[in-house]
Amino acid sequence: MFCFMGKKIPSSQFPQYRNMKFVHRFISASILCLTLFSSCLMAQPRYEFLKKTIIGGEGGWDYLMIDNPSRHLFIAHATQVDVYDLDHDSVIAHIRHTEGVHGVAIGQRSRRGFISCGRSNSVLMFDVKTLDTLGRITVGEKPDAIIYDPTTNRILVMNGKSEDISILDEFTGSVVTTIKLPGGPEFAVADGQGHVFVNLEDESKVVKIDTHADTIMTVWPLAPGEHPTGIAMDQRANQLYIGCGNEKMIVMSGSTGEIYATLPIGKGVDAVAFDPGGNPSYAFSSNGDGTVTIIHGEAPVHKLKKPKFEVVQTLKTQRGARTIALDPRTHNIYLATAEFGSVPAATAENPHPRPGILPGTFSVLKYGLVK
């Protein structure tokens, strides 16, 4: 018996409806299967350990940066930059006299490199091909992160103590101008459209800068994120991935500052990477607790009104591996760390001592996507 327009009609009068219940069940099952299939396509990656290369030496380390044209990984390491050959997994050179080194940026048109030297309030300029030193530029106090803006062909140096950005010409290395910030900068990322986004770690905010006008456009709060460190960007989708010290990843619109998602990450994040060429693409949070949190958003993210994101893998790495670089050619990720000794006793001068780094154990860790 079926009901049609309020009237009960025997199914014999409508033979075409006899199998309606079966058809309904078939359609429901098909939708469920498609949903489950789509979830599988949403990509559960499996990054696995590939190789550990011992570099040795002493002292701490900071940012890693890959220059794809030269196939070199530049590693900020104590008082030098270790130059690592990606295709042969070996250190081929050292750039020295970079006391308090934090990061490396490369002018893609000039093929000149720039190294932030925190202890000397300077930037060392070098030739990317020969690795020869070309000069030293005085910048603000305690230069830390350093990036290249492809829109203006300039180098941006984040000065932590003087709370400003020194902007350098990529060909001459001269200081073009300085932008004062409302707080101490941590890391920054360019969108390739004339904007740079800068984390203010102590203020828990992100600043959007117009690099054509060299002015601050706006400042956005990151709550519930606190003490942001690493930042990366999906330029195509205009979305920022910001790693915060309270174990949260903030996914934010680069246009409006709207927070799309807040995701859990490991403890001690210091850097974030995004793979623009992956299929699908992932964001990575490298955490000092010895993990990398891998995040995936619905694809294509840039076409969704309200994109969704999820943690798809927590990759076990090694304690202290808090900075990361991604190879756009192979999609491999690289981290650096060392072995640690015991924690020394606390003193009045050093109430919160850190464990000592064991000499000769500094290493590069490589992980790859297994399909």
Buried (B, 14 or more C-beta within 10 A) or exposed (E): EEEEEEEEEEEEEEEEEEEEEEEEEEEEEEEEEEEEEEEEEBBEBEBEEBEEBEBEBBEBBBBBBBBEEBBBBBBBBBBBBBBBBBEEBEBEBBBEBBBBBBBBBBBBEBBBBBBBBBEBBBBBBBEBEEBEBBEBBEBBEBBBBBBBBBBBBBBBBBBBEBBBBBBBBBEBBEBEEBBEBEBBBBBBBBBEEBBBBBBBBBBBBBBBBBBEEBEBEEBBEBEEBBBBBBBBBBBEBBBBBBBBBEBBBBBBBBEEBEBBBBBEBBEBBBBBBBBEEBEBBBBBBBBBBBBBBBBBBBBEBEEEEEBEBBBBBBBEBBBBBBBBBBBEEEBBBBBBBBBBEEEEEEEEEEEEEEEEBEEEBBBBBBBBBEE
